[in-house]
Amino acid sequence: MNNQPPMISHQTDDVEIGLLDLIQTLWKKRWIVVGIMIACIAVAIFYLNIATYKYTAELKVTPSQLSGAGSSNAGGLAGLASLAGVHLSKDSTATPFELFMEGLKSGLAAESLVHDRDIMKVAFQAEWSESKGGFVERKSLPGNIIRAVKRGLGLPVYPWKEPNAIRLQNYIQENVKITESPKSPVVTISFSHKDPVFAKKFLTVLHESLDNQLREKALIRSTKYISYLTNQLQKVTVAEHRAALADALSEQEKFRMTASSGLAYAADPFGTVTVSLNPTSPRPAIVIILSVILGLVLGSLIALAASWMRKEIALP
């Protein structure tokens, strides 16, 4: 019979011996580890001194009460369409709040802000020229080198384009974060920037412009519905059809009246935009801790590699 316990004991002893050798090797090369750690900490301190500190603005929004009014209109039109033998489901229509959230991710938000010069010249500050009063291409030596390397590798090099809706959409997607919770109807929209005043303004204008754009689209649609229903009432003689038309017309008129108010149409702000008192990125404590960990790991690897190479060179 095989005696298994002694084998396990030998393996345990080997592991312990290996760990002791590793610790002894690192202790002998401790100055390498310490030196690498100090170098990493110095790089982290240098980074913290040149880094751009950003403040975070947050806006919490909930579905507006007008969102329910907008979705109820689909119910009236669905009832009208059923008289003509057409089935329209209420659930098939997206609510204004859903359109608002989708608009933040798509080009709809960019289209509502692209004509705001104050927003555009801060968002693309590196390309804005006060003397020329417009955007100009900024050429630099690193940029020229990168383009030359791309051409040499056969990679496409695209010409510079003035900031437009597409570029603003990419800017929004990269900098605006949306935090949703399945347990709460409150959605948090956040935006970070080095200027806390601009961060608050950008988030405020983003919400108001997108909400107003959705409101205008809904009002245009409702006005066309009202015009159509009014014309149909003058032509239809069947009592049942006239009653359905009158109900749908009443709902559309109520919706147009409420949507024309100064209240939020799609997303109702849950309070005002708040801005962090202190910068949220980078965080010095986290950067220093990560630099220590990186220095310890990197220093240990270099120390082990140096010890291994020394043994290899010493071999006959």
MARRONU-162564 format. One line per 8 residues: number of its first residue (from 1); for each residue x, y, z of C-alpha. Coordinates in nm, 4 decimals, padded with zeros to 6 digits. Layout:
<lozas>
NUM = X Y Z; ...
</lozas>
This chain:
<lozas>
1 = 00.0000 00.0000 00.0000; 00.1126 00.3543 -00.0732; 00.1911 00.5702 00.2281; 00.0182 00.8980 00.1311; 00.0692 01.1101 00.4504; 00.4528 01.1220 00.4201; 00.4162 01.2506 00.0618; 00.1924 01.5330 00.1825
9 = 00.4414 01.6104 00.4577; 00.7285 01.6299 00.2067; 00.5248 01.8615 -00.0154; 00.4452 02.0865 00.2805; 00.8108 02.0997 00.3787; 00.9059 02.1883 00.0199; 00.6545 02.4717 00.0135; 00.7806 02.6076 00.3455
17 = 01.1407 02.5881 00.2271; 01.0443 02.7633 -00.0972; 00.8728 03.0459 00.0891; 01.1693 03.0857 00.3217; 01.4054 03.1050 00.0232; 01.1804 03.3631 -00.1393; 01.1693 03.5767 00.1744; 01.5460 03.5501 00.2215
25 = 01.6055 03.6480 -00.1392; 01.3798 03.9525 -00.1085; 01.5441 04.0493 00.2201; 01.8885 04.0366 00.0615; 01.7609 04.2555 -00.2246; 01.5517 04.4770 00.0008; 01.7230 04.7922 -00.1163; 01.6012 04.7241 -00.4699
33 = 01.2460 04.6850 -00.3412; 01.2707 05.0002 -00.1303; 01.4241 05.1948 -00.4168; 01.1498 05.0948 -00.6600; 00.8828 05.1830 -00.4024; 01.0373 05.5263 -00.3468; 01.0524 05.5810 -00.7236; 00.6843 05.4856 -00.7650
41 = 00.5838 05.7164 -00.4793; 00.7860 05.9990 -00.6363; 00.6093 05.9453 -00.9704; 00.2724 05.9476 -00.7911; 00.3563 06.2729 -00.6132; 00.4688 06.4276 -00.9414; 00.1442 06.3152 -01.1049; -00.0631 06.4639 -00.8224
49 = 00.1132 06.7961 -00.8716; 00.0441 06.8171 -01.2452; -00.2908 06.6343 -01.2592; -00.6123 06.8180 -01.3420; -00.8438 06.7912 -01.0438; -01.2103 06.7507 -01.1318; -01.5295 06.8250 -00.9410; -01.8424 06.6143 -00.9862
57 = -02.1880 06.7623 -01.0381; -02.4934 06.5441 -00.9815; -02.8575 06.5783 -01.0752; -03.1239 06.3365 -00.9579; -03.4316 06.3057 -01.1799; -03.7603 06.1163 -01.1599; -04.0360 06.0597 -01.4168; -04.2420 06.3769 -01.4469
65 = -04.6177 06.3673 -01.3844; -04.6551 06.4889 -01.7405; -04.4946 06.1619 -01.8497; -04.8062 05.9795 -01.7345; -05.0240 06.2303 -01.9165; -04.8276 06.1746 -02.2334; -04.8634 05.7986 -02.2147; -05.2364 05.8262 -02.1449
73 = -05.2794 05.9951 -02.4810; -05.1707 05.6774 -02.6492; -05.4478 05.5037 -02.4613; -05.7110 05.7399 -02.6062; -05.5782 05.6995 -02.9560; -05.5620 05.3233 -02.9064; -05.9308 05.3228 -02.8153; -06.0080 05.5282 -03.1243
81 = -05.8056 05.2979 -03.3463; -05.9869 04.9947 -03.2119; -06.3068 05.1249 -03.3736; -06.1299 05.0976 -03.7064; -06.0170 04.7437 -03.6318; -05.6569 04.8395 -03.5472; -05.5036 04.7260 -03.2151; -05.2588 04.9622 -03.0445
89 = -05.1103 04.8594 -02.7112; -05.0449 05.1219 -02.4457; -04.7282 04.9398 -02.3432; -04.5813 04.9730 -02.6936; -04.5355 05.3498 -02.6506; -04.2201 05.4710 -02.4774; -04.2786 05.7195 -02.1978; -04.1222 06.0680 -02.2146
97 = -03.8902 05.9718 -01.9276; -03.7639 05.6699 -02.1204; -03.7080 05.8916 -02.4228; -03.5195 06.1375 -02.2018; -03.2859 05.8678 -02.0709; -03.2295 05.7354 -02.4209; -03.1727 06.0897 -02.5466; -02.8834 06.1344 -02.3048
105 = -02.7045 05.8394 -02.4629; -02.7889 05.9221 -02.8245; -02.7329 06.2279 -03.0398; -03.0536 06.3968 -02.9247; -02.8804 06.5641 -02.6285; -02.5925 06.6792 -02.8492; -02.8336 06.8298 -03.1002; -02.9913 07.0361 -02.8238
113 = -02.6555 07.1775 -02.7061; -02.4445 07.2069 -03.0204; -02.5637 07.5638 -03.0865; -02.4777 07.6821 -02.7334; -02.1450 07.8565 -02.7930; -02.0715 07.9024 -02.4213; -02.0972 07.5266 -02.3688; -01.9057 07.4311 -02.6821
121 = -01.6058 07.6568 -02.6264; -01.5521 07.5210 -02.2730; -01.6129 07.1571 -02.3671; -01.3561 07.1920 -02.6489; -01.1413 07.4528 -02.4794; -00.8166 07.3245 -02.6307; -00.9433 07.4084 -02.9801; -01.1075 07.7428 -02.9032
129 = -00.9342 08.0647 -03.0094; -01.0473 08.3873 -02.8435; -00.8557 08.5996 -03.0923; -01.0268 08.4382 -03.3922; -01.3585 08.3851 -03.2151; -01.3865 08.0251 -03.3314; -01.2359 07.6792 -03.3293; -00.8954 07.6166 -03.4851
137 = -00.6856 07.3073 -03.5323; -00.4115 07.2840 -03.2713; -00.0937 07.1352 -03.4143; 00.1824 07.0088 -03.1891; 00.5017 06.8081 -03.2236; 00.3636 06.4953 -03.0456; 00.0538 06.5089 -03.2656; 00.2628 06.5351 -03.5821
145 = 00.4784 06.2415 -03.4719; 00.1712 06.0284 -03.3987; 00.0233 06.1075 -03.7407; 00.3549 06.0282 -03.9119; 00.3769 05.6927 -03.7315; 00.0180 05.6094 -03.8330; 00.0931 05.6887 -04.1958; 00.4069 05.4759 -04.1795
153 = 00.2060 05.1821 -04.0424; -00.0656 05.2278 -04.3021; -00.3254 05.3339 -04.0447; -00.5909 05.5877 -04.1450; -00.5259 05.9498 -04.0495; -00.8456 06.1549 -04.0380; -00.8449 06.5308 -04.1003; -00.9399 06.7681 -03.8204
161 = -01.3059 06.8609 -03.7953; -01.4572 07.1539 -03.6121; -01.6532 07.0464 -03.3023; -02.0032 06.9463 -03.4102; -02.2966 06.7400 -03.2841; -02.1140 06.4099 -03.3409; -01.8078 06.5191 -03.1435; -02.0279 06.6646 -02.8699
169 = -02.2171 06.3347 -02.8519; -01.8877 06.1506 -02.7953; -01.7967 06.4083 -02.5295; -02.1255 06.3489 -02.3487; -02.0911 05.9711 -02.3690; -01.7385 05.9859 -02.2240; -01.8075 06.2348 -01.9434; -02.1742 06.2030 -01.8445
177 = -02.2565 05.9032 -01.6283; -02.6052 05.7653 -01.5621; -02.6707 05.5617 -01.2495; -03.0004 05.3741 -01.2386; -03.1394 05.1553 -00.9618; -03.3967 04.8814 -01.0272; -03.5419 04.9457 -00.6802; -03.5865 05.3224 -00.7150
185 = -03.7360 05.5511 -00.9809; -03.4661 05.8097 -00.9069; -03.1881 05.8270 -01.1660; -02.8596 06.0060 -01.0935; -02.6888 06.1958 -01.3749; -02.3302 06.3030 -01.3017; -02.0685 06.5069 -01.4849; -01.7095 06.5850 -01.3853
193 = -01.5035 06.8877 -01.4853; -01.2140 07.0922 -01.3522; -01.4414 07.3969 -01.3227; -01.7189 07.3294 -01.0670; -01.9230 07.6229 -01.1976; -01.9182 07.4856 -01.5525; -01.9953 07.1341 -01.4247; -02.3142 07.2625 -01.2622
201 = -02.4077 07.4753 -01.5622; -02.3468 07.1940 -01.8121; -02.5662 06.9483 -01.6256; -02.8416 07.2084 -01.5792; -02.8423 07.3135 -01.9452; -02.8229 06.9501 -02.0587; -03.1361 06.8595 -01.8637; -03.3348 07.1706 -01.9573
209 = -03.2495 07.1659 -02.3277; -03.3219 06.7950 -02.3727; -03.6441 06.8168 -02.1712; -03.7609 07.1172 -02.3756; -03.6735 06.9450 -02.7024; -03.8868 06.6450 -02.6084; -04.1649 06.8810 -02.4999; -04.1597 07.0628 -02.8348
217 = -04.1742 06.7366 -03.0278; -04.4690 06.6202 -02.8162; -04.6528 06.9525 -02.8612; -04.6056 06.9428 -03.2381; -04.7413 06.5888 -03.2464; -05.0319 06.6793 -03.0203; -05.1179 06.9850 -03.2315; -05.1333 06.7704 -03.5429
225 = -05.3535 06.5178 -03.3607; -05.5892 06.7957 -03.2547; -05.6077 06.9325 -03.6079; -05.6816 06.5868 -03.7485; -05.9410 06.4996 -03.4833; -06.1155 06.8346 -03.5284; -06.1454 06.7776 -03.9015; -06.2744 06.4253 -03.8502
233 = -06.5439 06.5445 -03.6090; -06.6809 06.7620 -03.8865; -06.7057 06.4636 -04.1217; -06.8051 06.1650 -03.9036; -07.1756 06.1157 -03.8438; -07.1781 05.7835 -03.6550; -07.2481 05.8588 -03.2875; -07.0074 05.5977 -03.1526
241 = -06.7243 05.7269 -03.3701; -06.7977 06.0879 -03.2795; -06.7873 06.0039 -02.9086; -06.4478 05.8326 -02.9475; -06.3160 06.1269 -03.1484; -06.4432 06.3728 -02.8883; -06.2751 06.1783 -02.6053; -05.9436 06.1609 -02.7919
249 = -05.9649 06.5314 -02.8767; -06.0319 06.6198 -02.5133; -05.7282 06.4186 -02.3988; -05.5051 06.5852 -02.6562; -05.6194 06.9326 -02.5554; -05.5609 06.8535 -02.1879; -05.2153 06.7232 -02.2676; -05.1242 07.0288 -02.4748
257 = -05.2393 07.2557 -02.1942; -05.0342 07.0756 -01.9258; -04.7289 07.0319 -02.1493; -04.7288 07.4062 -02.2256; -04.6777 07.4866 -01.8571; -04.3375 07.5699 -01.7139; -04.3073 07.2358 -01.5355; -04.0618 06.9648 -01.6405
265 = -04.2056 06.7538 -01.9198; -04.0063 06.4281 -01.9205; -03.7641 06.4247 -01.6258; -03.8504 06.6090 -01.3069; -03.5416 06.7228 -01.1091; -03.5328 06.5805 -00.7574; -03.3744 06.8922 -00.6098; -03.1111 07.1075 -00.7791
273 = -02.7729 07.0228 -00.9268; -02.5195 06.9617 -00.6501; -02.1418 06.9927 -00.6868; -01.8829 06.8224 -00.4680; -01.7030 07.0536 -00.2264; -01.3679 06.8870 -00.2947; -01.2228 06.7346 -00.6117; -01.3380 06.3791 -00.6727
281 = -01.0518 06.2809 -00.9009; -00.7734 06.2117 -00.8688; -00.7814 06.1112 -00.5014; -00.4359 06.1586 -00.3449; -00.4762 05.8877 -00.0785; -00.5760 05.6235 -00.3332; -00.2984 05.7266 -00.5729; -00.0325 05.7022 -00.2993
289 = -00.1613 05.3646 -00.1760; -00.1645 05.2239 -00.5298; 00.1880 05.3555 -00.5893; 00.3117 05.1765 -00.2744; 00.1464 04.8504 -00.3819; 00.2801 04.8830 -00.7359; 00.6281 04.9642 -00.6055; 00.6230 04.6633 -00.3734
297 = 00.5135 04.4221 -00.6482; 00.7416 04.5674 -00.9144; 01.0371 04.5891 -00.6768; 00.9902 04.2277 -00.5669; 00.9788 04.1066 -00.9265; 01.2926 04.3004 -01.0171; 01.4701 04.1736 -00.7057; 01.3809 03.8114 -00.7881
305 = 01.4838 03.8596 -01.1506; 01.8191 04.0065 -01.0439; 01.8812 03.7164 -00.8063; 01.7891 03.4606 -01.0735; 02.0150 03.6255 -01.3344; 02.3022 03.6324 -01.0859; 02.2645 03.2590 -01.0242; 02.2460 03.1912 -01.3979
313 = 02.5622 03.3924 -01.4649; 02.7440 03.2171 -01.1802; 02.6826 02.8751 -01.3369; 02.9881 02.7224 -01.5193
</lozas>
